[in-house]
Amino acid sequence: MTPRHGSTVDGVLRRSARRTPARVAVEYRDRVWTYQELDEAVSRAAALLLAEGLTPGDRVAAYGHNSDAYLIAFLACARAGLVHVPVNQNLTGDDLAYLVGQSGSALVLTDPDLAARLPDGVRTLPLRDADGSLLARLPQSPPYDGPEPRTEDLVQLLYTSGTTALPKGAMMTHRALVHEYLSAITALDLSAGDRPAHSLPLYHSAQMHVFLLPYLAIGATNVILDAPDGDRLFDLVEQGRADSLFAPPTVWIGLANRPDFATRDLSGLRKAYYGASIMPVPVLERLRARLPRLAFYNCFGQSEIGPLATVLGPDEHEGRMDSCGRPVLFVDARVVDDKGADVPDGTPGEIVYRSPQLCEGYWDKPEETAEAFRDGWFHSGDLAVRDADGYLTIVDRVKDVINSGGVLVASRQVEDALYTHDAVAEAAVVGLPDPKWIEVVTAFVVPRGEVTEAELIAHARERLTPFKAPKRVEFVTELPRNASGKILKRELRDGSSRSQ
């Protein structure tokens, strides 16, 4: 057999277990795993999955909540040569059936409270807390001793968030993800001495591949939480058990709006990472004012690139608070026009990427793959401006730019203007069809005080060129979003999630 010298996702853990076998790798509720124990559990779980009749290359869907079992199952799939398919635990009905069916998953690993949502006839194996669960069966399973996967083998179908269309399964190889882990470690200053808390869903690429797996690669102690609960997070910080946290802007907004945000001792929090959607500049300014010694990192990218593409470090924020930074170690990026030619600095264009972190295309979607990968570059769909120093600022998603009377309006600029009003808790701006203007700039606002539509429109007009100000404001109790915090603007446009 030809030797396989490439690095693999499960190999990341194996090396850490050999370096620091007795160090604590993961804490979840009352369970603690050392690196050696975690590595052994992964080998036993890999053998258990193959004993179910699966063969390398089979897809295995994971439909569960955050847990140590979820992590072990992912790494076990990687070690056994299976293709892991993470599924949003909030999906139900046709959305859930689509992902399981489109991926061709031969088995679904699930938590018992979610199993009843799955389509009839789907083969399942419980992850935990039930007779026959993966965790309960580990002690009886022999460790896996089969061949290692190859670096070019698929390890995950990482489905896009589906904010603008049906989700597509980005085909991620071991090679792509391991390159992305090294990019994350270097760009985000990850250290074995950090105490990260992982509270976002592990099905999402940001929490799993930008933080948890890179931290396991360098030997840190990781606390996995069920959800981003403010009480639990603040307690961990005050107890000295967590000093590093990633969260999307929606979660940071929620933490900043808590009554005890101003009184809890959060001085032990050293690193704050945000991403998954655009952070409103006024919100970031409030956070920095409250915690001036906290190092903020802006993480930007998308599923197809593993997902980290650019980072704005803590010493780079001044003067460019709205920037998403510069490309990470293994990413080459350009800003181009609709013909693929580079645009001058300061001119909006689409970001395109070339990187070993990129997916191999979309699972069973050749037309979408050909459309996204053109002329040797991956076309992201993100509209950005590059400055003379190489810093990128996201203007909008290409599909979210509003055409109002033939003039293009970036929704982010309007949202930032609205966030400067004290009565705006959250805001999302979209273009809705209009017989006169083609699209009319419309703001959906979650208020946190008394305010009228006329007041917010006037407030925006004072800060924007008048044609960019919203012509309509709709007040809602919440904005539709996926579990990673991304606002689902397509649902606002089609009206399916408006709640007056």
N, C-alpha and C positions, 0 to 999 in steps of 0.2 A: 504494500500500500504506500502511495506517495505521502511523505510527511506533510502535515498541515501546520504551517508556521504562523498563520495569520491570527490576529487577535479576535476573540469572540466576546459577545455580551456576557455570557456566563463565566468566561475566563477572567473578566474584571473582578468578580467576587473570589474566584479561586486563588488569584494572586494575593489579594488582601488577606485571605484566610491563611495562606502560607507565611506571610510576613508577620501578621499580628493575630494569631489564632485565638488568644484569650481576651482580646479587646472586645468590648460590647459593640455590636454592629447595629442592632435594631431593638428598640423598646416599643411595645404596643400593648396598651392597657397594662395588665399585670404580668405580661410575658416579656422575657429578656433573652435575646439570642447573641451569643458571641459570634465572631466571624467563623470560627471552626464549626460551631453548631449550625449556623445558617447555611454554610457550604454543604455540610452533610445532609441537611434537610432538603436542599435543592437536588442533590444526587438521588436521594430516595424518592422524591416526588417525580423526577424524570423517569425513573424505573417504573413507578406506579402508573404514569400516563401511558407508557409504552405497553404495559401489561393490559391496558384497556383495549388493545388491538390497534392502536394508532401507529402510523409509520412516519418516518421523517418526511417533511413537506406537507403533512396534513395541517389544516387550519384548526385551531382551538380557540373558541371565543371565551372571553372572561367577562362575566356580567355580575359584578360584585361590588361591595363597599370597600373602603379602605381597610386594610388589615395586613398583618404579617403573612397570612395565607395567600393574599393576593400577590404580594411581592414574590413569595416562594414559587407560586405557580408560574409567574412570568419567567423567572430565571430557569425553572425546570423545563419549560417549553424550549427555551433557548438551548439548554444543555442537551436535550433529546432530539434536536433538529426539527422541532415542530414550529409552526408559524402562529404566533400569538395574535389574537384579534381583540383588543380592548374595546369594550362597549360601554357607553355612557349608562350608568345605573339608573338614570332618570327616564330612559327611553321606554316606551310601551307601544303596544299595537303595531300598526304598519311600519313605523320607524324602526322598531326593534326587529321585526320580522325581516325588514329589508337588509339590515346589516348582517344578521345571521345567515340569511339566504344568499346574499350577494357574495359574501366571503366563502361560501361553501363549507362552513365550519362543520367538522365531523363530531364535535363534542362541545358542550358549553359548560364551563366551570362557573358555578353560580352560588350565591348565598341563598339559604332556604327561603327567606322572606321574599325573594325576587323570582323564584322558580316558576310560580304560577303565571307570571306574565309572559313566559316564553311560548312560542307557537307550539301547537300540538305536534307530537312526534319528534320533537327535538331531544336528542340524547344529552343527558346532563350528569354531572358529578358535583356534589356539594363541596364548597371550599372549606366550610367550617360549621361548627355548632349544630351538627346533625349526625345521626348514625351513618357511618360510612364516609364521613367527610375526609377531604384530603389530609388535613392536619391529624385526624384521629388514626388514619391508616399509615402514616409515615413510619412509626416504630416497627411495623410488620413488613415494610418493604425493603428489599435489598438495595444497596446503593447502585447507581447506574455505572456501568463500566464499559459502555459501548464506545464507538468512534466519536471523536469530536466533530462538531459541524465545521463547515468551511467558512472562511471569512466572507465569501461572496454569496453564501446561502441567505435566503430570506429568513428573517427572524420575527417580523411583525408586519401586519397590515394596519397602518396607522391612518384611521379614517379622518378626513377633513371635517371641520366643525359643521359644515352644511349651513353657513350663515347666508349664502347666496344661491345655493343649488343643492341637489341631493349629495350626500357625502360620497367621497371617492376614497378608495383604499390605497394609500400611498405605500408602495412595496419597499420596506426598509430592510437592508442587509445588515449583517453583523458589522461589516466594515464601515458602513455609513454611521451607525450609532456609536461605535467606538471612537471614530474621528470626532463626532459631535461631543462626546464626553470630554475629550481632551480640550476641545475648544471652550467648553463651559468651565472647566477647571482653571484654565489660564485667564480667560476674560473676566470671570467672576471672583477671582482671588479665593477660590475654595481651599480650605485647609483642613488637615486631619484634626486639628484642635478645635474646629468649629463645633457648635451644638445646634444643628439645624432641626427645626420642627417642620414636618411635612403634613400640611392640613388640607391641601387641595386634592381633588380626586386623582388617584393613581392611574386611572384609565387615561388621563390626559397626559400628552407628551411632555408638557412643561414640567410638571411636578416629578414625573418619573425619570425623564431623560436629561433634563437640565440640572436637576438637583439630587434626587435620591440615588440614582446609579452613579453619577460622578462622585458623590460623597462616599459611596461604598468603594469606589475605585481607589480612593486615597486613604481609606481607613477611619473615617469619622464615625461618631456615635449618632444614630439617627432616631428621632422620636416620630413615630407615625401616629397621626390623630385621625379620628373618624371624620371630622369636618372642621372648618375654620371657626371654631367657637371662641369668641372673644374672652370669656372668663377663663377658659382653659389655657389659651395662649398667654394671657397676661400673667396667670399663675406660674406657668413654666418660666417666663422671663424673670419674674421676681424671685423664683426659687433657684435661679442660676442654671436651669436645665435646658434652656433654649436661648441662643443669642443670634440666630439667623433665621429669617423668615421670607418666604416667597408668597406673594398673593397678587391677584389681579386688582386693578383699580377699584372695582366694586367692593372688594373685601377691605382694602385700605380705607375707602370712604366710610364703610360701616364701622371700622375700628375707630376712625377719627371722630365719628359722630356719637360714640358712646359717652355717656355722662362722666364715666370714670377715666376717660382718656387723659384728662388733664391732671388727675390726682394719683394714678397708679405709678409705682416706681418702675419705669421702663428703661432705666439707664443701662441695664445689662444687655439690651438689644444693640448689637454692633453692626449688623448687615441687614439691609432691607432691599429686597428684590421685587420689582414690579414688572408686569408684562401681561401678555395674552390679549390685551386691548389697550387703546390709547389712554394714558393717564392725563386727565385735565390739569393744565398747569396751575390753576388756582388751588386745587386740592394738594398737589405736590408742595406748593409753597407753604400751605398750612402745616403739613406734616413736618417739613424741614424746620419751620419756626418752633414747633413744639419739641422736636428732638434734634437739636442742632448738631450733636456729635454722631448721629446715626448716618452711616454710609449708605447712600441710595444708589442702586444699579437699575438701569432700564434695560430689560431683556426683550428683544424683538425677533420675530421670525414667523415660521409657519410649519405645519405638520410635515410638509414635503422635504424639509431640510433638517429635520430631526429633533427639535424645531428651532434651535438657536442660530440666528444669522448675524445679528449686530448687538452691541452692548454700548451703553453710555455709562462710564464709570463715575464714581463719586467725585473725582477731581475734575470732571468734564462738564458738570451741570451748569456752572455759572455762565450766563450769557447764552445758553442753548438749552433751556429747560424743556423745550418741546422736541428736542432731537432724540432719535433712537440710537445714536452713536455711530460707530464705525464697524465694518465687518470683522468677525472673529477670526481666529487663527486659520481655519481651513475653508474660509468662504471668500470667494471673489465676487464682487457685485458691481453692476453698472446701472446707470439711469438712462433709459433710451426712449425714443419716440415710437410712434406706431409702425415705423418701417425698420426698427431695430438699430437705428443710428444713435450714438451718444448725443445727449442734449448738453448745452452749455451749463456750467454751474449756475445755480439759482433758478433754473427752469424746471418746471414739473415734468416728470416722465415716469415710466414704469420701471421698477426695480427688476433686474434679471440677475440670476445667480449661476455660478459654476462652482461645483464643490464635490469632494468625495463624500460629504454628508447627505447629498441628495438621494431621494428615492429612485428606484429603477423605473418608475412610471406608476400608473394606476391599475389596480387589479381588475382584469377583464374589461378594461375601458380603453381600447386602442385609439379611438378618435380623440378622446380627452387627453390622452398621453401625447399624441402628436401635436395637439394644439398648444399644450403647455411647454413642451420641449421643442424649441425651434432654433435652428442655426447654432446648435451646440450650447444653448443657454436655456435655463428654466425661467419661464415668464410668471412672475409672482402674482400679478393682479393688483399689486400695491402701487399707488401713485406717491412719488416722493420728490424731494428737492435735495440735491447734494451741494455742499458749500466747498470753498476752495481748499479747506483742510480735510476734506473727505467725510465730513459728518453728514448723515442722512436725517431728514425730517419727513415723516409720513404726512402726506397731505390728506389722503383718503384711500379707500379701496377704489379701484377703477370703476367698479359697478355702483359705488355709493356716491360718486360725484353727481351733483344735482345740476340739470340743465334747465335753468329758469330764464325763459325768454331768449334762448340762444346763448346765454352767458353761463359759464361753468362756475359753480359755487362748491367749495370744499366744506363738507359738513363739520369737520373738526373745528374749523375756525369759528363757526357759529356756536358750537357747543362750548368752546372755551369762553366766549363772550357771555353766554348764559350762566356759566359756573361762577362768574364774578358777582352774581346777585346772591345775597345772603339767604333768600327764600328758596333757592334751587338746591335740592339734595342730589338729584340725578337728572341728566338730560341726554336725549338722543335726537339727532336731526336727520330727516330724510326728505326726499322729494316725492310728493304725491301728484298724481295726474291732474292737469288743469287745462281747460280748453283754451285759455288765453296765453298762459305762460309756459306751456308744455309740462313743466313740473313746478310746483309751488313749494318754496322752502317751508317745511313744517317741523315744529319742535314738539317733542313729547317730553313732558316735565313731571318728575316726582317732586312735589313741593314739600318744604318743611316749615312752612309758615304761610301767613295770609299774603296772597299775591294774585294779581289779575293778569289776563292775557295781554291787555293793553300795556300794563306796566312792564312786562317782560319784553314785548316788542319794542317799546320805547328805550328800554335799557340796552338792548342789542343794537339799535340804530345809533346810539351814542358812541358805540365802540367799533362799529363796522361801517363799511360803505353801505348806504341804505339798501341797495338791491340785494345785499347778502343777508340782511336781517329777516327773520322768519315773518311770514305773512299770516301764519296761523300758529297757535299754541294749544295743544291738547294736554290737559292734566290727567295723569294716570296714577294709580296706586303703586305700580311697579313696572319695570321694563322687562320685556321677555329676554331671557339670556340662557345660554347653555351652562353646563356645570363648571366650565372653566372661567365664567364671568364675561364671555363675549356677548354683547348685545345683538340680538337677532333682528337686524334691521329689515330683513325681508318680511318678517311677521308684522312689523309696524306698517310696512308699505301695503301688505295685502289685508290689513285690518283684523287678522285672526287672533291677535293677542291684546287688543286694546281693552282697557278696563276703566271706564269713567268713574 
